[in-house]
Amino acid sequence: MNKEQEEPRIDASQIDPADFNTLLNAILRQSMDDYIKLQHPKFRSKKYLQEAFDSAINMLFDSSYRFLYVRNELDEEMSLKEMVSFLLNDDRVKIDNLKNHVIQEAQAFWETKLVRTLYIPDSFIYDGHVYKVEHRKDTDSEIDFENKTIFINKKRGSEGELQFFEVAINIAFYHEDIVTNKSTRDLITKSLFRMLKMNSCFTGS
């Protein structure tokens, strides 16, 4: 490839320091946004969105990642740590703090995001046992193990789905004779539900 065909490079030595700082801030912020907001497969259905998500992961979590077209004043490819150090004007940057921050931001972003995770069927089957699902107002969920009936509240969105999933976990534990306290079951239920919510790879069809 000759010089006329070379990809454009952004060199710190050839651009105003304020503009270079603004550019690096924009790159970092966009990558963080892509990492956070594109985590659910539903929101990266287009090829360019998947590429943006993959690029953000590499940039933030691959220690060997280098910015091919963004270079420092020595015309060297920059690492994420070098970029952040440049922005903060501090060589003592701990990049793990940034990684932890973006993970926490993603957790907070998706915690309240309403995303269809599962549908509540008319009957729930576990290992040969068939439970009828009945909806009623203004009540907590309840399981009648003798008559094989589930009663759940008419809650909407993720809240209702989580309640049904909690019932399903309790039924599984009951039939498997798994003894746990309520706090442990709640932790298992919520962690598994978060896993289901953020991944579209679980299907019985």
LINNOR-V872320 format. One record per residue. N is the residue number from 1. RES is the residue in three letters. SS is DSSP state (h for helix, s for strand, l for the rest). NEAR is the number of other ideal C-beta (glycine too) atoms within 8 Angstrom. D_CENTER is the distance of its C-alpha to the mean C-alpha in Angstrom with 1 decimal. Layout:
# LINNOR-V872320
((N | RES | SS | NEAR | D_CENTER) (N | RES | SS | NEAR | D_CENTER))
This chain:
# LINNOR-V872320
((1 | MET | l | 3 | 39.7) (2 | ASN | l | 5 | 42.1) (3 | LYS | h | 4 | 41.4) (4 | GLU | h | 4 | 41.5) (5 | GLN | h | 5 | 38.7) (6 | GLU | l | 8 | 36.4) (7 | GLU | l | 5 | 33.0) (8 | PRO | l | 5 | 33.1) (9 | ARG | l | 9 | 32.1) (10 | ILE | s | 10 | 31.3) (11 | ASP | s | 9 | 33.6) (12 | ALA | h | 11 | 33.6) (13 | SER | h | 7 | 37.4) (14 | GLN | h | 4 | 37.9) (15 | ILE | l | 10 | 35.9) (16 | ASP | l | 5 | 36.4) (17 | PRO | h | 7 | 34.6) (18 | ALA | h | 6 | 33.2) (19 | ASP | h | 8 | 32.0) (20 | PHE | h | 11 | 30.4) (21 | ASN | h | 10 | 28.6) (22 | THR | h | 8 | 27.3) (23 | LEU | h | 11 | 26.2) (24 | LEU | h | 12 | 24.3) (25 | ASN | h | 9 | 22.6) (26 | ALA | h | 8 | 21.6) (27 | ILE | h | 11 | 20.2) (28 | LEU | h | 11 | 18.2) (29 | ARG | h | 8 | 16.9) (30 | GLN | h | 8 | 16.0) (31 | SER | h | 12 | 14.1) (32 | MET | h | 12 | 12.1) (33 | ASP | h | 8 | 11.5) (34 | ASP | h | 12 | 10.7) (35 | TYR | h | 14 | 8.0) (36 | ILE | h | 11 | 6.5) (37 | LYS | h | 8 | 7.7) (38 | LEU | l | 13 | 7.6) (39 | GLN | l | 10 | 4.3) (40 | HIS | l | 12 | 6.1) (41 | PRO | h | 7 | 9.4) (42 | LYS | h | 7 | 11.5) (43 | PHE | h | 9 | 11.0) (44 | ARG | h | 11 | 12.0) (45 | SER | l | 6 | 15.1) (46 | LYS | l | 6 | 17.4) (47 | LYS | h | 5 | 18.3) (48 | TYR | h | 6 | 18.2) (49 | LEU | h | 11 | 14.6) (50 | GLN | h | 10 | 13.6) (51 | GLU | h | 8 | 15.9) (52 | ALA | h | 11 | 14.5) (53 | PHE | h | 13 | 11.0) (54 | ASP | h | 8 | 12.9) (55 | SER | h | 10 | 15.2) (56 | ALA | h | 13 | 12.8) (57 | ILE | h | 10 | 11.5) (58 | ASN | h | 9 | 15.3) (59 | MET | h | 11 | 16.4) (60 | LEU | h | 13 | 14.3) (61 | PHE | h | 6 | 14.5) (62 | ASP | l | 8 | 17.5) (63 | SER | l | 4 | 20.6) (64 | SER | l | 4 | 22.9) (65 | TYR | l | 9 | 21.3) (66 | ARG | l | 7 | 24.0) (67 | PHE | s | 12 | 24.3) (68 | LEU | s | 6 | 26.9) (69 | TYR | s | 8 | 28.2) (70 | VAL | s | 12 | 27.7) (71 | ARG | s | 13 | 30.4) (72 | ASN | l | 9 | 31.9) (73 | GLU | l | 6 | 35.6) (74 | LEU | l | 6 | 36.7) (75 | ASP | l | 8 | 35.1) (76 | GLU | l | 6 | 32.7) (77 | GLU | s | 8 | 29.1) (78 | MET | s | 12 | 26.8) (79 | SER | l | 10 | 24.1) (80 | LEU | h | 11 | 21.1) (81 | LYS | h | 8 | 23.1) (82 | GLU | h | 9 | 26.2) (83 | MET | h | 14 | 24.5) (84 | VAL | h | 12 | 23.2) (85 | SER | h | 11 | 26.6) (86 | PHE | h | 12 | 28.4) (87 | LEU | h | 10 | 26.5) (88 | LEU | h | 7 | 27.2) (89 | ASN | l | 5 | 30.6) (90 | ASP | l | 6 | 30.0) (91 | ASP | l | 4 | 30.1) (92 | ARG | l | 4 | 28.9) (93 | VAL | l | 11 | 25.2) (94 | LYS | l | 5 | 22.9) (95 | ILE | h | 9 | 19.9) (96 | ASP | h | 6 | 18.1) (97 | ASN | h | 8 | 18.0) (98 | LEU | h | 11 | 16.2) (99 | LYS | h | 10 | 13.5) (100 | ASN | h | 8 | 13.2) (101 | HIS | h | 8 | 13.3) (102 | VAL | h | 12 | 10.4) (103 | ILE | h | 8 | 8.1) (104 | GLN | h | 8 | 9.9) (105 | GLU | h | 10 | 9.5) (106 | ALA | h | 11 | 5.7) (107 | GLN | h | 8 | 6.6) (108 | ALA | h | 7 | 9.5) (109 | PHE | h | 9 | 8.4) (110 | TRP | h | 13 | 6.7) (111 | GLU | h | 6 | 9.3) (112 | THR | l | 4 | 12.0) (113 | LYS | l | 7 | 10.7) (114 | LEU | l | 6 | 13.1) (115 | VAL | l | 9 | 11.8) (116 | ARG | l | 6 | 14.4) (117 | THR | l | 9 | 13.5) (118 | LEU | l | 8 | 17.1) (119 | TYR | l | 4 | 20.6) (120 | ILE | l | 8 | 23.2) (121 | PRO | l | 6 | 26.3) (122 | ASP | l | 4 | 29.9) (123 | SER | s | 8 | 30.3) (124 | PHE | s | 11 | 28.1) (125 | ILE | s | 8 | 29.4) (126 | TYR | s | 10 | 28.9) (127 | ASP | l | 5 | 31.1) (128 | GLY | l | 5 | 34.0) (129 | HIS | s | 9 | 33.8) (130 | VAL | s | 8 | 33.4) (131 | TYR | s | 13 | 32.4) (132 | LYS | s | 9 | 33.1) (133 | VAL | s | 12 | 30.5) (134 | GLU | s | 8 | 32.1) (135 | HIS | s | 7 | 30.6) (136 | ARG | s | 9 | 32.5) (137 | LYS | l | 5 | 32.2) (138 | ASP | l | 4 | 32.0) (139 | THR | l | 8 | 31.5) (140 | ASP | l | 4 | 29.2) (141 | SER | l | 12 | 28.1) (142 | GLU | s | 7 | 30.9) (143 | ILE | s | 12 | 31.8) (144 | ASP | s | 9 | 35.4) (145 | PHE | l | 6 | 35.6) (146 | GLU | l | 4 | 39.3) (147 | ASN | l | 5 | 39.1) (148 | LYS | l | 9 | 35.6) (149 | THR | s | 9 | 34.2) (150 | ILE | s | 15 | 30.8) (151 | PHE | s | 11 | 31.0) (152 | ILE | s | 15 | 27.9) (153 | ASN | s | 12 | 27.6) (154 | LYS | l | 8 | 27.2) (155 | LYS | l | 8 | 23.9) (156 | ARG | l | 5 | 21.9) (157 | GLY | h | 7 | 18.3) (158 | SER | h | 9 | 15.6) (159 | GLU | h | 8 | 18.2) (160 | GLY | h | 13 | 20.7) (161 | GLU | h | 13 | 18.4) (162 | LEU | h | 11 | 17.4) (163 | GLN | h | 12 | 21.1) (164 | PHE | h | 14 | 22.0) (165 | PHE | h | 14 | 19.6) (166 | GLU | h | 12 | 21.2) (167 | VAL | h | 13 | 24.5) (168 | ALA | h | 10 | 23.7) (169 | ILE | h | 12 | 22.7) (170 | ASN | h | 10 | 26.0) (171 | ILE | h | 14 | 28.0) (172 | ALA | h | 10 | 26.7) (173 | PHE | h | 11 | 27.6) (174 | TYR | h | 9 | 30.9) (175 | HIS | h | 9 | 32.0) (176 | GLU | l | 6 | 31.0) (177 | ASP | l | 5 | 32.8) (178 | ILE | l | 6 | 29.8) (179 | VAL | l | 4 | 30.8) (180 | THR | l | 8 | 28.2) (181 | ASN | l | 5 | 28.3) (182 | LYS | h | 6 | 26.4) (183 | SER | h | 6 | 24.0) (184 | THR | h | 8 | 23.0) (185 | ARG | h | 13 | 22.6) (186 | ASP | h | 9 | 20.5) (187 | LEU | h | 8 | 18.2) (188 | ILE | h | 10 | 18.0) (189 | THR | h | 12 | 17.5) (190 | LYS | h | 9 | 14.6) (191 | SER | h | 8 | 12.7) (192 | LEU | h | 10 | 13.5) (193 | PHE | h | 12 | 12.6) (194 | ARG | h | 9 | 9.0) (195 | MET | h | 8 | 9.0) (196 | LEU | h | 11 | 10.9) (197 | LYS | h | 11 | 9.0) (198 | MET | l | 8 | 5.9) (199 | ASN | l | 8 | 8.6) (200 | SER | l | 6 | 11.8) (201 | CYS | l | 4 | 14.0) (202 | PHE | l | 5 | 15.8) (203 | THR | l | 4 | 19.0) (204 | GLY | l | 2 | 22.6) (205 | SER | l | 2 | 24.3))
